[in-house]
Amino acid sequence: MKKLYKLSCIIVLIISLFTFYSLESKTVSVFSNKNTNKYKWNLSDIYSSDSDWDRDYKILEKNINRIQSYKGKLTRGSRYLYDALNMSDNMSRMLEKMYAYAYMSKDTDTSNNKYLTMCDNISYLVVKLSSSVSFIEPEILSVPKETIDKFVKNNSKLKPYEFYLNNLYKSKEHMLSDKEERILSLSKGLASTPEKVYTSFKDIDRKTNFTPGEYSKLLQDDNRETRKQAFVEEFESYKKNINVLASALSGQVKKDIFYSKARNYKTSLEASLDKDNIDVSLYNNLIIEVNNKLDVFHKYVALRKKILKLDEIHYYDMYNPLIESDKKIEYDEAKNILMKALVPLGKQYVEDLEFGIDNRWVDVYSDKNKRGGAYSWGSYDTHPYVLLNYNNTLNSVSTFAHEMGHAMNNYYSAKNQEYVNYNYPIFTAEVASITNEALLFEHLIKNAKTKNEKIYYIQGYIDLIRGSIYTQAMYAEFEKIIHDRAEKGEALTSDNLNKLWANLMKKYYGKDFYPDDICSIWWSRIPHFYSNFYVYKYATGCCAAISLSKDILSGKKEKYLDFLAAGGSDYPIEILKKAGVDMNDTKCIKDALNKFETLVDELEKLTFQITTK
């Protein structure tokens, strides 16, 4: 099941490496004078032309069913097993490379129908290949594990597949028959409908007077009325279609439940976490520990209210800087800051990072019809790529650090692992990205020249932890509740979802926060809910990152670099244990929340010193 899951969701794994603030962290306008090739992707490193992509598409489409020649032969001997797995991997590698090229081409020009068609075509091949290889795992599992262990022992070519095969047998009770697996594979095209409905609305049908990047900038404006107007217009654009969006999310949840029941899991949460061998208690413990420290978050909200001298603090008062700053950080300066901040990771890491930036791994600025947000992507046979919409703010520098963390994780994983073990799970991916951000803020705070500058950077670090842990824990709690309700047969209507969200906001933000009625539709703006039980990984990733950054700053970088190179060669919990963090121990979560409290206390002291002068 692990391999089929990886194949059918391989692009979701990488494209989902969005920053948690991908809805808020966008570029304010088109920097036409900066949009030279230096600041754009060089996609010719993947394919020199679209016609080369077309060639590979035809080759893969023609040969995709060749794997069927191994059907019924996998357990005859190690040679058959290796040849089938190797052929499956080679086709998956080609598919991954083609998928990356098509979607990244589309993301730099979302109006180009040619690339939209290429994306549709490659999505068709994902389903077709998934269906074609669906016999492999049921056939392997038709024999005792001892038989496969003997194959691995006698054939060194199978050694890289050892972890995959061991994990496959662990999941045996959730594996279905060959015919049933094929039906589930064929259903994936239909199952993507809720997400497609949501994405089409968000990216195409929804209309506002500003771009996503401009909205982000408006939320940070010093003028409160400007912030409020932007907030109302943004949220109203979702509210107008709230029933459609509720139906889409309900369909997504029903899809999750369908697949979990089909594979004989007790709940959809258990099914999602089992892919990474993670116990449900970790998910629940995260929510419990964050709830136990909500008083600190309430203190931060109250502190914002006090510093900004507001009678009431609203959603649109949570993003603007506490200290007025006209500081603009040009992209080239951001690169230099990032390289200095990451010096504790060693000379080789910094050199590799600089090489990637200088060789057009990054598409930097917003442009007409370019997708908003930020992500890292790539394939095993190419270097990683990073999409930014850089806007000269501290937030965009943090996004840059975040996505380069993903990119370097991808780079070292591909360099050190065979294809079968190179794709790391999201659970560990967010560790690599947020560790970079933590190191960035530690560097900036340490080297701040004035109290105001220090406050500015402390707020940045606070907002990182707030967004990664508190916000994502609230999302995770919402997601768990709606799945629990649906599994009991309760309807997920817009009214029910709005009420649930409003209650969670009151609990998380505290008595000093004024929850405008329209805030209750916030859930409808979150694309991550269409990747089930995804958001908690930002929170656990941030907790692990804070622990690891502390080790790195004390000179212990070797285990962390080994972690970056580990890819998916073991379960994520085990990989992190080797790096020095036990995620099953709530101490890691508590330490991160204590870090947040320390930063809030420091912010309070510094702002008190300024206001009492």
C-alpha positions in Angstrom: 0.0 0.0 0.0 2.9 2.4 0.7 4.2 2.3 -2.8 0.8 2.7 -4.4 0.0 5.5 -2.1 3.4 7.1 -3.0 2.7 6.7 -6.7 -0.8 8.1 -6.8 0.0 11.0 -4.4 3.6 11.6 -5.4 2.9 15.1 -6.7 0.7 16.0 -3.7 3.6 15.1 -1.5 5.9 17.7 -3.1 3.4 20.4 -4.2 2.0 20.4 -0.7 5.3 21.8 0.6 3.6 25.2 0.7 4.4 27.6 3.5 1.7 27.6 6.1 1.1 31.2 5.3 0.8 30.6 1.6 -2.6 32.4 1.7 -1.1 35.4 3.4 2.5 35.6 2.0 2.2 36.9 -1.5 3.8 39.6 -3.6 2.2 43.0 -3.6 2.7 43.9 -7.2 4.5 43.0 -10.4 8.2 43.8 -10.3 8.6 44.0 -14.1 12.1 45.6 -13.8 13.2 42.6 -11.8 11.7 39.9 -14.0 14.8 39.1 -15.9 15.9 35.5 -16.5 18.2 35.8 -13.5 15.1 35.8 -11.2 13.1 33.2 -13.2 13.2 29.4 -13.2 15.3 27.6 -15.8 12.9 24.8 -16.6 15.1 23.7 -19.5 17.0 21.8 -16.8 14.0 19.5 -16.8 13.1 19.5 -20.5 14.8 21.6 -23.1 11.4 22.1 -24.9 7.8 21.3 -24.7 8.3 18.9 -27.6 10.7 16.9 -25.5 8.0 16.6 -22.8 5.5 15.4 -25.5 8.0 12.8 -26.6 8.3 11.4 -23.1 4.5 11.5 -22.6 4.0 9.3 -25.7 6.7 6.9 -24.6 5.2 6.5 -21.1 1.6 6.3 -22.4 2.7 3.6 -24.9 4.6 1.5 -22.4 2.6 2.0 -19.2 1.0 -1.4 -19.4 4.2 -3.3 -20.0 4.5 -3.9 -16.3 1.5 -6.2 -16.6 3.8 -8.8 -18.1 5.1 -9.5 -14.6 1.6 -10.2 -13.3 1.6 -13.6 -11.6 5.4 -13.9 -11.7 6.6 -11.7 -8.8 6.9 -14.5 -6.3 8.7 -17.0 -8.6 12.1 -15.5 -7.8 14.0 -12.4 -6.8 14.8 -11.4 -10.3 11.2 -11.1 -11.3 10.4 -9.1 -8.2 13.3 -6.7 -8.7 12.6 -6.2 -12.4 8.9 -5.4 -11.7 9.8 -2.9 -8.9 12.5 -1.3 -10.9 10.2 -0.9 -14.0 7.5 0.6 -11.8 10.1 3.0 -10.3 11.5 4.0 -13.7 8.0 4.9 -15.0 7.2 6.7 -11.7 10.4 8.7 -12.1 9.5 9.7 -15.6 6.0 10.6 -14.6 7.2 12.7 -11.7 9.6 14.6 -13.9 6.8 15.2 -16.5 4.4 16.3 -13.8 6.8 18.8 -12.3 7.5 20.4 -15.7 3.8 20.6 -16.7 2.7 22.1 -13.4 5.6 24.5 -12.9 5.1 25.7 -16.5 1.4 26.3 -15.7 2.2 28.0 -12.4 4.3 30.7 -14.1 1.5 31.3 -16.6 -1.9 30.1 -15.3 -3.7 31.5 -18.4 -1.8 29.3 -20.9 -4.2 26.7 -22.1 -1.4 24.5 -23.4 0.0 24.0 -19.9 -3.4 23.5 -18.5 -3.9 20.7 -21.0 -0.6 19.2 -20.2 -1.6 19.1 -16.5 -4.8 17.4 -17.3 -3.0 14.8 -19.5 -0.4 14.0 -16.9 -3.1 13.6 -14.2 -4.7 11.0 -16.5 -1.4 9.1 -16.7 -1.1 9.2 -12.8 -4.3 7.3 -12.6 -3.4 5.0 -15.5 0.0 4.1 -14.0 -1.5 3.6 -10.5 -4.0 1.2 -12.0 -1.4 -0.6 -14.0 0.8 -1.4 -11.1 -2.0 -2.1 -8.6 -1.4 -5.9 -8.8 2.2 -5.6 -7.4 1.5 -5.3 -3.7 -1.3 -7.8 -3.3 0.8 -10.3 -5.2 3.8 -9.7 -3.0 1.6 -10.1 0.1 0.2 -13.4 -1.2 3.3 -15.2 0.1 4.8 -15.3 3.6 7.2 -12.5 4.5 10.0 -15.1 4.9 9.9 -15.8 1.2 10.4 -12.1 0.4 13.1 -11.8 3.1 15.0 -14.6 1.3 14.7 -12.8 -2.0 16.2 -9.7 -0.5 19.0 -11.7 1.2 19.9 -13.5 -2.1 19.6 -10.5 -4.4 21.6 -7.4 -3.5 19.6 -5.3 -6.0 16.6 -5.7 -3.8 18.4 -4.2 -0.7 17.2 -0.6 -1.3 13.6 -2.0 -1.3 14.0 -3.6 2.2 12.3 -0.8 4.1 9.5 -0.5 1.6 8.9 -4.3 1.7 9.0 -4.5 5.5 6.5 -1.6 5.7 4.3 -3.3 3.1 4.0 -6.3 5.3 3.2 -4.1 8.3 0.3 -2.7 6.3 -0.9 -6.1 5.1 -4.2 -6.0 7.1 -5.2 -2.9 5.1 -4.2 -4.3 1.7 -7.1 -5.5 -0.5 -7.2 -7.9 -3.4 -5.8 -7.2 -6.8 -9.2 -6.4 -8.2 -10.2 -4.2 -5.2 -6.9 -2.3 -5.4 -7.5 -1.7 -9.1 -11.0 -0.3 -8.4 -9.6 2.0 -5.7 -6.9 3.2 -8.1 -9.5 3.9 -10.8 -11.6 5.9 -8.3 -8.9 8.5 -7.6 -9.8 10.6 -10.6 -13.3 11.0 -9.2 -12.0 11.5 -5.7 -10.1 14.6 -6.7 -13.3 16.4 -7.6 -13.9 18.2 -4.2 -10.4 19.7 -4.4 -10.8 20.7 -8.1 -14.1 22.4 -7.3 -12.4 24.4 -4.4 -9.3 25.3 -6.5 -11.4 26.4 -9.5 -13.4 28.7 -7.3 -10.5 30.1 -5.4 -8.2 30.7 -8.4 -10.6 31.4 -11.2 -14.2 32.3 -10.2 -13.5 34.2 -7.0 -13.2 38.0 -7.7 -11.7 40.7 -5.5 -10.2 44.1 -6.3 -6.8 43.0 -5.3 -4.4 40.1 -6.0 -3.6 37.6 -3.3 -0.2 39.4 -2.9 -1.8 42.7 -2.6 -4.2 41.4 0.1 -1.3 40.2 2.1 0.3 43.6 2.0 -3.0 45.3 2.8 -3.4 43.2 5.9 -0.1 44.6 7.1 -0.9 48.2 6.4 -0.5 50.8 9.2 -4.0 52.2 8.3 -6.6 50.2 10.2 -9.4 51.1 7.9 -7.4 49.9 4.9 -6.8 46.5 6.7 -10.5 46.2 7.6 -11.7 46.9 4.1 -9.3 44.3 2.6 -10.3 41.7 5.2 -14.0 42.3 4.6 -13.7 42.1 0.8 -11.5 39.0 1.0 -13.8 37.1 3.4 -16.9 38.2 1.6 -15.6 36.7 -1.7 -15.8 33.3 0.1 -19.0 34.0 2.0 -20.9 34.6 -1.2 -20.3 30.9 -2.2 -20.1 29.4 1.3 -22.7 26.6 0.6 -20.7 25.4 -2.4 -17.5 25.5 -0.4 -19.2 23.6 2.4 -20.4 20.9 0.0 -16.8 20.7 -1.5 -15.3 20.2 2.0 -18.0 17.7 3.0 -17.2 15.8 -0.2 -13.5 15.8 0.7 -14.3 14.4 4.2 -16.6 11.7 2.8 -13.8 10.7 0.4 -11.4 10.4 3.4 -13.9 8.2 5.2 -14.6 6.1 2.2 -10.9 5.2 1.7 -10.3 4.6 5.4 -13.3 2.2 5.6 -12.3 0.5 2.3 -8.9 -0.3 3.9 -10.5 -1.4 7.2 -9.3 1.4 9.5 -11.3 2.5 12.5 -11.2 6.2 11.6 -10.0 8.4 8.8 -7.4 9.9 11.2 -5.9 6.5 11.9 -5.8 5.8 8.2 -4.0 9.0 7.4 -1.4 8.7 10.2 -0.7 5.0 9.6 1.0 5.9 6.3 3.8 7.4 8.3 3.5 4.8 11.2 2.4 7.6 13.5 0.2 6.9 16.5 -3.1 8.8 16.9 -1.9 9.8 20.4 0.7 12.1 18.9 -2.0 14.1 17.0 -4.2 14.2 20.1 -1.3 15.2 22.4 -0.4 18.1 20.2 -3.9 19.5 20.5 -4.0 18.9 24.3 -0.6 20.5 24.9 -1.5 23.6 22.8 -4.8 23.9 24.6 -2.9 23.8 27.9 -0.8 26.8 26.7 -3.6 28.9 25.2 -3.2 31.4 28.0 0.2 32.4 26.5 -1.4 33.0 23.1 -4.2 35.0 24.8 -1.4 37.1 26.5 0.1 37.8 23.0 -3.3 38.9 21.6 -3.8 41.2 24.7 -0.2 42.5 24.2 -0.9 43.4 20.6 -4.1 45.2 21.7 -2.1 47.2 24.2 0.8 48.0 22.0 -1.4 49.0 19.1 -3.7 51.0 21.5 -6.9 49.4 20.3 -10.2 49.1 22.1 -10.9 45.9 20.3 -8.5 43.6 18.4 -9.9 42.0 15.3 -8.6 39.4 12.8 -7.3 42.3 10.6 -5.2 43.6 13.6 -3.2 40.3 13.9 -0.8 40.8 10.9 0.4 44.4 10.9 3.8 45.2 12.5 3.8 46.3 16.1 6.7 48.6 15.4 6.5 51.0 12.4 9.2 50.0 9.9 9.8 51.1 6.4 12.6 48.6 6.1 12.6 46.9 2.7 14.8 43.9 2.2 15.7 43.4 -1.5 16.0 39.8 -2.7 19.7 39.9 -3.2 20.1 41.2 0.4 17.8 38.5 1.6 20.0 35.9 0.0 23.0 37.3 1.9 21.1 37.4 5.2 20.0 33.8 4.7 23.5 32.5 3.9 24.9 34.2 7.1 22.0 32.8 9.2 22.7 29.3 7.9 26.4 29.3 8.5 25.9 27.0 11.6 24.9 24.3 9.1 28.4 24.3 7.7 30.4 25.4 4.6 29.1 22.8 2.3 25.4 23.5 3.0 25.9 27.2 2.4 27.8 26.6 -0.8 25.1 24.3 -2.1 22.5 26.8 -1.2 24.3 29.6 -3.0 24.8 27.5 -6.1 21.1 26.7 -6.3 20.1 30.4 -5.9 22.6 31.6 -8.5 21.6 28.9 -11.0 17.9 29.8 -11.2 16.4 27.2 -8.9 14.1 30.1 -7.7 11.3 31.9 -9.5 11.4 35.1 -7.4 8.9 37.8 -8.2 5.2 38.1 -8.9 4.2 38.4 -12.5 1.1 38.5 -14.6 -0.8 35.2 -14.4 1.8 33.7 -12.1 0.4 31.5 -9.3 0.5 33.1 -5.8 2.0 31.6 -2.7 5.3 29.7 -2.3 6.4 26.1 -2.6 9.3 23.9 -3.3 9.1 21.2 -6.0 11.3 19.0 -8.1 11.9 15.4 -9.1 14.5 12.8 -8.4 16.1 13.4 -11.8 16.3 17.2 -11.5 17.5 19.7 -9.0 14.8 21.2 -6.7 12.9 24.3 -7.7 11.4 27.1 -5.5 8.4 29.3 -6.3 8.3 32.6 -4.5 6.3 35.8 -4.8 8.9 37.9 -3.1 7.8 41.4 -1.9 10.8 42.8 0.1 9.2 42.2 3.5 10.6 40.3 6.5 7.8 37.8 5.9 9.0 37.1 2.4 12.6 36.6 3.7 11.2 34.0 6.1 9.2 32.4 3.2 12.5 32.3 1.2 14.3 30.5 4.1 11.4 28.1 4.5 11.2 27.0 0.9 15.0 26.7 0.6 14.9 24.4 3.6 12.6 22.1 1.6 14.8 22.5 -1.5 18.0 21.5 0.3 16.2 18.5 2.0 15.1 17.4 -1.5 18.6 18.0 -2.9 20.4 16.0 -0.2 17.8 13.2 -0.2 18.1 12.7 -4.0 21.8 12.8 -3.7 22.0 10.1 -1.0 19.1 7.8 -1.5 17.8 5.4 -4.1 14.6 6.5 -5.8 12.5 4.1 -3.7 13.7 5.9 -0.5 14.2 9.4 -1.7 10.7 10.9 -1.2 10.5 12.1 2.4 7.1 12.4 4.1 5.6 15.8 4.8 6.0 15.1 8.6 9.8 15.5 8.2 9.7 17.9 5.3 8.3 20.7 7.5 11.1 20.2 10.0 13.7 21.1 7.4 11.9 24.2 6.3 11.0 25.6 9.7 14.5 24.9 11.0 15.8 27.3 8.4 13.3 29.9 9.6 14.2 29.4 13.2 17.9 29.9 12.4 17.1 33.0 10.4 15.2 34.6 13.3 17.8 33.6 15.9 20.4 35.3 13.6 18.3 38.4 13.1 17.4 38.9 16.8 21.0 38.3 17.9 22.3 40.9 15.4 19.6 43.6 15.8 21.1 47.0 16.1 18.3 48.8 17.9 15.5 47.9 20.3 12.9 48.6 17.6 14.7 46.4 15.2 14.8 43.6 17.8 11.1 44.0 18.5 10.5 43.7 14.7 12.4 40.4 14.5 11.0 39.0 17.7 7.5 39.6 16.4 8.6 37.7 13.2 9.7 34.7 15.3 6.5 34.9 17.4 4.4 35.0 14.3 6.3 32.0 12.9 5.5 29.9 16.0 1.9 31.3 16.2 1.3 30.4 12.6 3.0 27.0 12.7 1.8 25.8 16.1 -1.2 27.7 17.4 -3.0 28.3 14.1 -2.2 24.8 12.7 -3.3 23.2 16.0 -6.6 25.0 15.7 -6.9 23.8 12.1 -6.0 20.3 13.2 -8.7 20.4 16.0 -11.3 21.6 13.4 -10.3 18.9 11.0 -10.5 16.1 13.6 -13.9 17.3 14.8 -15.5 17.5 11.3 -14.2 14.0 10.5 -15.5 12.7 13.8 -18.9 14.2 13.1 -19.1 12.9 9.6 -18.1 9.4 10.7 -21.1 9.5 13.1 -23.3 10.4 10.2 -23.7 14.1 11.0 -24.1 16.6 8.0 -21.4 19.1 7.4 -23.4 22.2 6.4 -22.1 25.7 6.1 -24.0 26.7 9.3 -22.5 23.8 11.3 -19.0 24.5 10.0 -19.3 28.2 10.7 -20.5 27.6 14.3 -17.7 25.2 15.0 -15.1 27.6 13.6 -16.4 30.6 15.6 -16.2 28.6 18.8 -12.7 27.5 18.1 -11.6 31.1 17.4 -13.1 32.2 20.7 -11.2 29.5 22.6 -7.9 30.0 20.8 -7.8 33.8 20.7 -9.2 34.6 24.1 -11.4 37.3 25.6 -9.4 40.3 24.1 -10.1 39.2 20.6 -13.3 40.4 18.8 -14.6 37.6 16.5 -16.4 39.4 13.7 -19.3 37.3 12.4 -17.6 36.9 9.0 -14.6 35.3 10.6 -16.6 32.2 11.0 -16.1 31.4 7.3 -12.3 31.4 7.7 -12.3 27.6 7.3 -13.4 27.9 3.7 -10.1 29.7 2.8 -7.8 26.8 3.8 -6.6 24.7 0.9 -4.8 22.3 3.2 -8.1 20.8 4.3 -8.2 19.0 0.9 -5.1 17.0 2.0 -6.5 15.2 4.9 -4.8 15.6 8.3 -2.0 17.5 6.8 -1.9 20.7 8.9 -0.8 19.2 12.2 2.6 18.4 10.5 3.4 22.1 10.4 2.9 22.2 14.2 5.0 19.1 14.9 7.5 20.2 12.4 7.9 23.5 14.1 8.3 21.8 17.5 11.0 19.6 16.1 12.7 22.5 14.3 13.0 24.6 17.4 14.7 21.7 19.2 17.0 21.0 16.3 17.9 24.7 15.8 19.0 24.8 19.4 21.3 21.9 18.8 22.7 23.3 15.6 23.5 26.6 17.2 25.4 24.8 19.9 27.6 23.2 17.2 25.8 19.9 16.8 25.0 20.0 13.1 26.1 16.5 11.9 23.0 14.6 13.0 20.8 17.2 11.3 22.7 17.0 8.0 22.3 13.2 8.2 18.5 13.8 8.7 18.4 15.9 5.5 20.0 13.1 3.6 17.8 10.4 5.0 14.8 11.0 2.7 12.2 8.4 3.3 14.5 5.6 4.2 12.8 5.0 7.6 9.7 6.0 9.4 9.7 9.8 10.1 9.5 9.3 13.9 12.7 7.1 13.7 14.5 9.5 11.4 13.9 12.3 13.8 15.0 10.2 16.8 18.3 9.7 15.0 18.5 13.5 14.6 17.9 13.9 18.4 14.2 14.6 18.7 11.6 12.1 20.0 8.2 13.3 18.8 6.4 10.7 20.9 7.6 12.6 23.9 5.5 15.7 24.6 8.6 17.5 25.9 9.4 18.6 22.4 6.0 20.3 22.1 6.2 21.8 25.5 9.7 23.2 24.8 8.5 24.9 21.6 5.5 26.4 23.5 7.9 27.6 26.2 10.0 29.2 23.5 6.9 31.1 22.4 6.3 32.2 25.9 9.9 33.4 26.3 9.6 35.5 23.1 6.3 37.0 24.2 7.8 37.9 27.6 10.8 39.5 25.9 8.5 41.4 23.6 6.5 42.7 26.5 9.7 43.9 28.3 11.1 45.7 25.3 7.8 47.4 24.4 7.3 48.4 28.0 10.8 50.0 28.0 9.9 52.0 24.9 6.5 53.2 26.1 7.7 54.3 29.5 10.6 56.5 28.2 
